[in-house]
Amino acid sequence: MSQVLTTASVPEGEQVACWRDAVGRALVPMTVVPRGAGPFDGRITTSDLGHLRVSTLEADAARISRTPSLIARSPEAFLTVGIQVSGTATLTQDGRRAQVREGDLLVCDSTRPYSLAHPERFATHVFRLPRPALGVPDADLRRITGTAIGTADGFGTVLLPFLASLAASAHSYSPALGSRLAGSVVDLVGALVAERTRQAGPDQDGTRAHLVRRVRDHIDRNLGDPALSPEAIAGAHRISVRYLHRLFEGQGITVGRLVQQRRLEECARELARHGRTNPTVSAVARRWGFVSPTHFSRAFRTAYGVPPSEWRGPRASAAAPGA
């Protein structure tokens, strides 16, 4: 079922504010500056397909912007994929400026500032999808933001007609089918990103290796946080959990196992130290992110062959990780 909002019945002095609020609810909070004085006419139709939101915007000439202050107040990570149905626009993001013509596709990332200047009345279909659902690195996403993609541009020949058709019929699908279609859109947009990344000739192995190093450094810096999990790690790096696991397929260890292994190593080091006052086993476990003493003791014994209470003395010092 679609929701429709129009400024037609709104008093003239409140039309721009009404339109700004409608755009903010459908997409992300934006500033709106009309091109001319007088009445402002806008209409927005919105439908939800699973985690995908499909909107059609028709409005008078205006400049809409996603500013740093709005990002700070509403930091939700969305990717918006638009199809220019009529009119033109100038898109600016990530240091690039693109002229968007009728029939072109454009991509914007809500976590970084961007603006769209419409010099005349326009209509556009906009697909809003959670950015983490794509499961691609931030560096790859930046290759398609601030650009215009036409039907003659590689994968655009497939994606554009599909999205245009879906936008026209988004209100007619059942929730189950809508969720499946949302997954298809995510996969197709991911394929577009992959195509653009290959065209740019990046060092894919180098990019993955760099991201793996960043993830490992993040884990080491946050071992004491009991909430450190694959979900938290993926969120901190703005990638999906699925992509995070894929990154570690060639590492010989899962992300969850790596976190536990590094925690155990630090616990073993600390327990093996000699000093005037030795911390209790439970204090060491808590310091390195273990919540349950029973779980810690069992995991430690599995890894080192003895319970943590016995992991002291010369033998333990010699066997401690990094000794």
C-alpha positions, 0 to 999 in steps of 0.5 A, spaced: 500 500 500 502 506 498 502 513 502 501 519 498 503 526 500 502 533 497 502 540 498 496 542 494 492 543 500 497 546 505 497 554 506 503 557 501 507 559 507 508 552 510 509 548 503 516 548 503 516 546 510 511 540 509 515 538 503 522 538 507 518 534 512 515 529 507 522 528 504 525 527 510 521 521 512 521 518 506 528 518 505 533 522 510 533 529 513 535 534 508 534 541 507 530 544 501 531 551 498 526 553 492 529 556 486 523 561 486 518 565 490 511 564 491 507 557 492 511 550 492 508 544 489 510 537 491 507 530 491 511 524 494 508 517 493 512 512 498 511 504 498 515 499 502 518 492 500 521 489 505 527 493 508 527 497 501 523 503 500 520 506 494 518 513 493 516 517 487 517 525 488 514 530 483 516 537 485 518 544 483 525 547 482 529 546 488 536 545 491 536 539 496 542 538 501 544 533 506 548 537 510 554 535 516 549 537 521 543 533 519 548 527 518 550 528 525 543 528 528 540 523 523 546 518 522 542 512 519 546 509 513 542 509 507 544 508 500 539 512 495 538 510 488 534 515 483 532 514 476 531 521 473 524 521 470 523 528 468 527 534 468 535 535 470 539 535 476 546 537 478 549 531 483 554 533 488 558 528 492 565 526 494 568 531 490 564 529 484 559 533 480 555 530 475 549 532 470 543 528 471 539 527 465 532 524 464 533 516 464 539 517 468 541 513 474 544 516 480 547 514 487 547 518 494 550 515 500 547 518 506 553 518 511 556 523 507 554 530 505 551 531 498 546 536 494 541 535 488 540 542 484 533 541 480 533 547 475 526 546 473 520 542 475 522 534 476 520 527 477 524 522 480 524 515 482 528 513 489 530 507 492 532 507 499 536 501 502 540 500 508 547 501 506 550 495 510 545 490 506 550 491 500 556 488 504 561 492 500 567 496 502 566 504 503 571 505 498 568 501 493 561 505 494 565 511 493 566 509 486 559 510 484 557 516 488 557 523 485 556 520 478 550 519 473 549 512 470 545 511 463 542 505 459 548 505 455 553 504 461 554 497 462 550 494 467 545 500 467 542 497 461 539 491 466 538 495 472 535 501 470 529 498 466 528 493 472 528 499 477 523 503 473 518 498 472 519 496 480 517 503 482 511 503 477 508 497 481 511 497 488 504 498 491 501 492 488 506 486 491 505 482 497 509 483 503 513 476 502 514 478 494 516 485 496 521 482 501 524 478 495 524 483 490 528 488 495 533 482 496 534 482 488 535 490 488 540 489 493 544 484 489 543 488 483 546 494 486 551 490 489 553 488 482 553 495 479 558 497 484 562 491 483 562 492 475 564 500 477 570 497 481 572 493 476 572 498 471 576 502 475 582 497 476 583 497 483 587 492 487 582 487 490 587 483 494 590 489 496 583 492 498 581 486 502 588 485 505 587 492 508 580 492 510 582 485 514 588 489 517 583 494 519 578 489 522 584 486 526 586 492 529 579 494 531 579 487 535 585 488 538 583 495 541 576 493 543 578 486 546 575 489 553 568 490 550 564 485 552 559 487 546 565 486 541 561 481 536 561 480 529 555 485 528 559 490 532 565 489 528 561 490 521 557 496 524 564 499 525 566 498 518 560 500 515 560 493 512 555 487 512 556 481 517 556 477 511 561 481 508 565 481 514 565 473 514 567 473 507 573 477 508 576 472 513 574 466 509 582 466 507 584 467 514 584 460 517 579 463 523 572 466 524 571 473 526 568 470 533 574 465 534 579 470 533 576 475 538 576 469 543 583 467 541 586 474 542 582 475 549 585 468 551 592 470 549 591 477 553 589 473 559 594 468 559 599 474 558 597 477 564 596 471 569 603 469 567 606 476 570 609 476 576 608 482 581 607 484 588 600 483 587 597 478 582 589 480 580 584 475 581 582 470 575 575 473 575 578 480 574 583 478 569 577 475 565 573 481 566 578 486 563 579 482 557 571 482 555 569 475 558 562 476 562 561 469 564 567 466 569 565 459 567 565 460 560 572 463 560 575 457 565 572 452 560 575 456 554 582 457 557 582 450 559 581 448 552 586 453 549 592 451 554 590 445 557 590 447 564 585 451 568 586 459 569 588 458 576 594 454 575 596 458 569 602 461 573 609 460 575 615 459 570 612 454 566 606 458 564 611 464 563 615 461 558 608 458 555 605 465 555 603 467 548 609 472 545 614 469 550 
